[in-house]
Amino acid sequence: MNVIIRNTYEEMSRYAAEVIAAMVRSKPDCVLGLATGSTPIGTYRELIRMHKEEGLDFSQVKTFNLDEYLGLGMDLSKPYEQDQSYARFMHEELFKHINIKKENIHIPDGLTKNPEEFCMQYEEEIKKAGGIDLQLLGIGGDGHWAFNEPGSSLASRTRVEALTKQTLDDNYELFYCKAGIPREQMPHFAITMGIGTILEARNILMIANGRRKADVVAKAIEGPVTSQITASAIQLFSGGITVVLDREAASKLKDIDYYLHKEKLNSLFSSKKS
C-alpha cells in the first residue's frame, strides 16, 4: 500500500489528480471509477485545470460512478444547490468542464423503475467496458466506501442499500442543511457498487482529509479487516493501491513515520531511475 501524506487538502488534491491524470495519459481509453462527496471536489478542480491548461484529454475515457440516491435524478431546471442528485454533482463539479463524451458517462439511475434489474445491468456495463482501471474512493465518517454501510458483505455487488443514521446525519450537515432542504425530505436508500465490485478494479486511489476522518482512516488501513469498517477491505486488495491523505486525516496512523520514510525512499529510487 502506497500511503502519501501531504500537508494540506490542496496538496492532497493535486497529488490525487496527478495519479488520475497519469492513468489517462498512459491509457487514453481507460475506465475510471468516480466518487462524489466533498473530498474529491479539489481533485476534480485540479483535473479541470489540467484539461484546460495542459490539454488533458478525456475524449476516450469511460467513467462509472459509485452510487446515487434512490428516487433522485439530475434536474437541470433546478438551481444546483437544490438538486441533490449525484448525477448533478458530477455534472457541475467535473463533466461539464471537460471533453468527456456523454455516452461514456455511467451513473446509477436513481429513478429506475426496476432497481434490482438496473443493478445487474450496471455490473454488466462495467464488464463490457473491460473493468475499471482506476477506482477513486473517499471514506465515510463510519468507515464506509460508497454506500456500503457498516455490516455490508465484503463480497457484495451493486445493489440498493438502506442508509444508516450516521450517513444521513453526515449528508444532512454537508449538503441538505446548507441547501435549506428539510431533513425529512432526504432519501433513505441508495444504489451503490458493492465492495466486491470495487475490489475488482485494477487500481484503487483512496483520498481523505480532515481530523474527523483520522480515526476511520487508521482503522481502515491499520485495523482488522471487518464489515463494520467496509473501507478496511482495502487491505484485501491485490492490485495497485494509493492512499492520499492530508496531515489531519493521517494524524491517527500508528505508523505515520514509516509511511513518510517509505515515500522518501520511493522518491529516491524513482529519481535514480529517471
RODO-2510 file (C-alpha; in nm, 4 decimals, decimal comma):
residues 274
     n   res          X          Y          Z
     1     m     0,0000     0,0000     0,0000
     2     n     0,1415     0,3344    -0,1097
     3     v     0,0348     0,5914     0,1543
     4     i     0,1048     0,9523     0,0575
     5     i     0,0739     1,2254     0,3217
     6     r     0,0504     1,5908     0,2245
     7     n     0,0301     1,8958     0,4497
     8     t    -0,2940     2,0414     0,3135
     9     y    -0,6136     1,9493     0,1364
    10     e    -0,4965     2,1393    -0,1710
    11     e    -0,1694     1,9445    -0,1876
    12     m    -0,3547     1,6177    -0,1331
    13     s    -0,5977     1,7034    -0,4132
    14     r    -0,3178     1,7905    -0,6560
    15     y    -0,1398     1,4621    -0,5889
    16     a    -0,4600     1,2613    -0,6337
    17     a    -0,5330     1,4424    -0,9594
    18     e    -0,1828     1,3589    -1,0854
    19     v    -0,2471     0,9897    -1,0198
    20     i    -0,5663     1,0044    -1,2256
    21     a    -0,4042     1,2148    -1,4988
    22     a    -0,1167     0,9665    -1,5247
    23     m    -0,3689     0,6892    -1,5889
    24     v    -0,5475     0,8964    -1,8569
    25     r    -0,2195     0,9838    -2,0284
    26     s    -0,0886     0,6269    -2,0256
    27     k    -0,4198     0,4749    -2,1348
    28     p    -0,6368     0,7350    -2,3120
    29     d    -0,9357     0,4971    -2,3271
    30     c    -0,9121     0,3994    -1,9627
    31     v    -1,2128     0,3301    -1,7407
    32     l    -1,2316     0,5428    -1,4281
    33     g    -1,4464     0,4734    -1,1246
    34     l    -1,5521     0,8030    -0,9697
    35     a    -1,6780     0,9178    -0,6304
    36     t    -1,8917     1,2033    -0,5006
    37     g    -1,8895     1,3977    -0,1748
    38     s    -1,6895     1,6941    -0,0506
    39     t    -1,3490     1,5210    -0,0509
    40     p    -1,2962     1,4756    -0,4284
    41     i    -1,4030     1,8294    -0,5250
    42     g    -1,0449     1,9591    -0,5053
    43     t    -0,9216     1,6651    -0,7128
    44     y    -1,1845     1,7319    -0,9793
    45     r    -1,0983     2,1022    -0,9893
    46     e    -0,7346     2,0163    -1,0491
    47     l    -0,8307     1,7737    -1,3292
    48     i    -1,0369     2,0526    -1,4862
    49     r    -0,7349     2,2832    -1,4666
    50     m    -0,5166     2,0165    -1,6294
    51     h    -0,7702     1,9755    -1,9090
    52     k    -0,7975     2,3488    -1,9769
    53     e    -0,4334     2,4463    -1,9289
    54     e    -0,2394     2,1296    -2,0148
    55     g    -0,4694     1,9622    -2,2651
    56     l    -0,5522     1,6553    -2,0540
    57     d    -0,7802     1,4655    -2,2910
    58     f    -1,0903     1,2811    -2,1629
    59     s    -1,2451     1,2196    -2,5041
    60     q    -1,1925     0,8426    -2,4922
    61     v    -1,2297     0,7942    -2,1168
    62     k    -1,5246     0,5996    -1,9755
    63     t    -1,6487     0,6568    -1,6210
    64     f    -1,8609     0,4663    -1,3716
    65     n    -1,9812     0,6357    -1,0574
    66     l    -2,0055     0,4513    -0,7305
    67     d    -2,3563     0,5457    -0,6257
    68     e    -2,6734     0,7520    -0,6482
    69     y    -2,9661     0,8207    -0,4180
    70     l    -3,2727     0,6103    -0,4956
    71     g    -3,5503     0,8411    -0,6111
    72     l    -3,3237     1,1205    -0,7361
    73     g    -3,2072     1,2117    -1,0838
    74     m    -3,0446     1,5164    -1,2374
    75     d    -3,2850     1,8064    -1,2895
    76     l    -3,1145     2,0939    -1,4708
    77     s    -3,4219     2,3132    -1,4269
    78     k    -3,3342     2,3434    -1,0571
    79     p    -3,0531     2,5542    -0,9112
    80     y    -2,7523     2,3327    -0,8373
    81     e    -2,7913     2,3649    -0,4586
    82     q    -3,1494     2,2397    -0,4835
    83     d    -3,0613     1,9308    -0,6895
    84     q    -2,9021     1,6829    -0,4521
    85     s    -2,8567     1,4032    -0,7055
    86     y    -2,5060     1,2708    -0,7506
    87     a    -2,5565     1,2944    -1,1268
    88     r    -2,5912     1,6730    -1,0889
    89     f    -2,2869     1,6841    -0,8604
    90     m    -2,0732     1,5134    -1,1244
    91     h    -2,2136     1,7354    -1,3997
    92     e    -2,1344     2,0556    -1,2113
    93     e    -1,8073     1,9561    -1,0457
    94     l    -1,6412     1,7760    -1,3383
    95     f    -1,8180     1,6608    -1,6510
    96     k    -1,9420     1,9910    -1,7967
    97     h    -1,5892     2,1320    -1,7718
    98     i    -1,4030     1,8585    -1,9622
    99     n    -1,4303     1,6934    -2,3044
   100     i    -1,5770     1,3614    -2,1926
   101     k    -1,8465     1,2158    -2,4185
   102     k    -2,1945     1,1911    -2,2686
   103     e    -2,2310     0,8306    -2,3797
   104     n    -1,9158     0,7372    -2,1865
   105     i    -2,0574     0,8569    -1,8538
   106     h    -2,2259     0,5956    -1,6356
   107     i    -2,4045     0,6859    -1,3117
   108     p    -2,6555     0,4647    -1,1278
   109     d    -3,0096     0,5606    -1,2249
   110     g    -3,1860     0,6722    -0,9101
   111     l    -3,5152     0,6980    -1,1000
   112     t    -3,5136     0,3428    -1,2346
   113     k    -3,8449     0,1595    -1,2144
   114     n    -3,6688    -0,1696    -1,1526
   115     p    -3,3686    -0,1174    -0,9205
   116     e    -3,2791    -0,4848    -0,8962
   117     e    -3,2603    -0,5269    -1,2736
   118     f    -3,0708    -0,1993    -1,3106
   119     c    -2,8071    -0,3115    -1,0572
   120     m    -2,7422    -0,6295    -1,2553
   121     q    -2,7182    -0,4268    -1,5781
   122     y    -2,4717    -0,1853    -1,4159
   123     e    -2,2445    -0,4761    -1,3304
   124     e    -2,2681    -0,5958    -1,6886
   125     e    -2,1849    -0,2500    -1,8258
   126     i    -1,8679    -0,2416    -1,6177
   127     k    -1,7682    -0,5813    -1,7560
   128     k    -1,8451    -0,4748    -2,1150
   129     a    -1,6195    -0,1738    -2,0683
   130     g    -1,3345    -0,4072    -1,9724
   131     g    -1,3460    -0,3412    -1,5995
   132     i    -1,2348    -0,0364    -1,4029
   133     d    -0,8709     0,0650    -1,4432
   134     l    -0,8624     0,3111    -1,1534
   135     q    -1,1255     0,3467    -0,8827
   136     l    -1,1350     0,6738    -0,6876
   137     l    -1,2723     0,6357    -0,3343
   138     g    -1,3402     0,8537    -0,0350
   139     i    -1,4230     0,7185     0,3089
   140     g    -1,7357     0,7878     0,5124
   141     g    -1,7401     0,9029     0,8712
   142     d    -1,8156     0,5469     0,9839
   143     g    -1,5551     0,3964     0,7515
   144     h    -1,7788     0,3055     0,4585
   145     w    -1,6981     0,3023     0,0870
   146     a    -1,9703     0,4406    -0,1424
   147     f    -2,2941     0,3477     0,0379
   148     n    -2,1632     0,0146     0,1661
   149     e    -2,2779     0,0814     0,5201
   150     p    -2,1347    -0,0989     0,8277
   151     g    -2,2234    -0,4662     0,8125
   152     s    -2,2195    -0,4844     0,4332
   153     s    -2,0701    -0,8016     0,2925
   154     l    -1,7157    -0,7616     0,1670
   155     a    -1,8248    -0,9708    -0,1331
   156     s    -2,1297    -0,7525    -0,2082
   157     r    -2,2269    -0,6412    -0,5564
   158     t    -2,4152    -0,3374    -0,6922
   159     r    -2,7451    -0,3160    -0,5058
   160     v    -2,9929    -0,0962    -0,3169
   161     e    -2,8743    -0,0145     0,0358
   162     a    -3,0564     0,1462     0,3292
   163     l    -2,8623     0,4407     0,4732
   164     t    -2,7589     0,4449     0,8382
   165     k    -2,8311     0,7263     1,0822
   166     q    -2,4696     0,8438     1,0734
   167     t    -2,4671     0,8659     0,6943
   168     l    -2,7958     1,0556     0,6998
   169     d    -2,6616     1,2886     0,9700
   170     d    -2,3352     1,3499     0,7812
   171     n    -2,5050     1,4153     0,4487
   172     y    -2,7638     1,6419     0,6064
   173     e    -2,4938     1,8616     0,7602
   174     l    -2,2756     1,8647     0,4485
   175     f    -2,5409     1,9100     0,1820
   176     y    -2,9107     1,9188     0,2658
   177     c    -2,8991     2,1631     0,5574
   178     k    -2,6930     2,4120     0,3537
   179     a    -2,9445     2,3873     0,0708
   180     g    -3,2355     2,4547     0,3081
   181     i    -3,3897     2,1132     0,2350
   182     p    -3,5828     1,9644     0,5312
   183     r    -3,4301     1,6532     0,6849
   184     e    -3,7471     1,4515     0,6274
   185     q    -3,7085     1,5016     0,2512
   186     m    -3,3699     1,3270     0,2418
   187     p    -3,3565     0,9940     0,0553
   188     h    -3,3079     0,6973     0,2866
   189     f    -3,1970     0,4489     0,0200
   190     a    -2,9272     0,4472    -0,2477
   191     i    -2,7938     0,2372    -0,5324
   192     t    -2,4299     0,1546    -0,4659
   193     m    -2,1492    -0,0504    -0,6133
   194     g    -2,0670    -0,3337    -0,3757
   195     i    -1,7363    -0,3977    -0,2037
   196     g    -1,6825    -0,6995    -0,4250
   197     t    -1,7428    -0,4815    -0,7318
   198     i    -1,4944    -0,2193    -0,6104
   199     l    -1,2273    -0,4790    -0,5368
   200     e    -1,2354    -0,5930    -0,8998
   201     a    -1,0795    -0,2645    -1,0138
   202     r    -0,7162    -0,2884    -1,1246
   203     n    -0,6070     0,0073    -0,9128
   204     i    -0,7522     0,1934    -0,6161
   205     l    -0,6970     0,5573    -0,5205
   206     m    -0,8426     0,6436    -0,1787
   207     i    -0,8413     1,0013    -0,0543
   208     a    -0,9326     1,1543     0,2820
   209     n    -0,8883     1,4855     0,4540
   210     g    -0,9634     1,6442     0,7886
   211     r    -0,9314     1,5409     1,1519
   212     r    -1,2834     1,3968     1,1621
   213     k    -1,1686     1,1225     0,9242
   214     a    -0,8490     1,0377     1,1177
   215     d    -0,9954     0,7562     1,3296
   216     v    -1,1666     0,5713     1,0450
   217     v    -0,8661     0,6141     0,8160
   218     a    -0,6434     0,4491     1,0777
   219     k    -0,8950     0,1674     1,1287
   220     a    -0,9278     0,1078     0,7542
   221     i    -0,5533     0,0991     0,6878
   222     e    -0,4104    -0,0472     1,0100
   223     g    -0,7006    -0,2115     1,1916
   224     p    -0,8576    -0,5530     1,1415
   225     v    -1,0490    -0,6220     0,8212
   226     t    -1,4136    -0,6050     0,9213
   227     s    -1,7511    -0,5480     0,7586
   228     q    -1,8130    -0,2822     1,0239
   229     i    -1,5458    -0,0686     0,8520
   230     t    -1,6075    -0,1561     0,4890
   231     a    -1,3103     0,0535     0,3715
   232     s    -1,0853    -0,1929     0,5597
   233     a    -1,1376    -0,4133     0,2532
   234     i    -0,8537    -0,2097     0,1035
   235     q    -0,6238    -0,4481     0,2927
   236     l    -0,7605    -0,7354     0,0820
   237     f    -0,6969    -0,5616    -0,2488
   238     s    -0,4375    -0,7288    -0,4709
   239     g    -0,3966    -0,4500    -0,7284
   240     g    -0,2189    -0,1167    -0,7070
   241     i    -0,3198     0,0923    -0,4054
   242     t    -0,2502     0,4603    -0,3458
   243     v    -0,3917     0,6319    -0,0373
   244     v    -0,3550     1,0108    -0,0310
   245     l    -0,4187     1,1925     0,2980
   246     d    -0,3705     1,5372     0,4384
   247     r    -0,1865     1,5699     0,7705
   248     e    -0,5041     1,5813     0,9763
   249     a    -0,6551     1,2680     0,8216
   250     a    -0,3226     1,0868     0,8739
   251     s    -0,2810     1,2015     1,2333
   252     k    -0,4067     0,8798     1,3975
   253     l    -0,1919     0,6393     1,1934
   254     k     0,0366     0,4443     1,4260
   255     d     0,2992     0,4040     1,1539
   256     i     0,2916     0,7579     1,0143
   257     d     0,6715     0,7872     1,0250
   258     y     0,7014     0,4588     0,8339
   259     y     0,4776     0,5902     0,5564
   260     l     0,6704     0,9169     0,5345
   261     h     1,0046     0,7356     0,5194
   262     k     0,8709     0,4888     0,2629
   263     e     0,7600     0,7730     0,0363
   264     k     1,1049     0,9337     0,0580
   265     l     1,2638     0,6005    -0,0311
   266     n     1,0298     0,5523    -0,3278
   267     s     1,1044     0,9067    -0,4487
   268     l     1,4788     0,8381    -0,4227
   269     f     1,4518     0,5222    -0,6333
   270     s     1,2282     0,6994    -0,8877
   271     s     1,4782     0,9838    -0,9296
   272     k     1,7639     0,7380    -0,9793
   273     k     1,5662     0,5513    -1,2479
   274     s     1,4916     0,8710    -1,4360
***
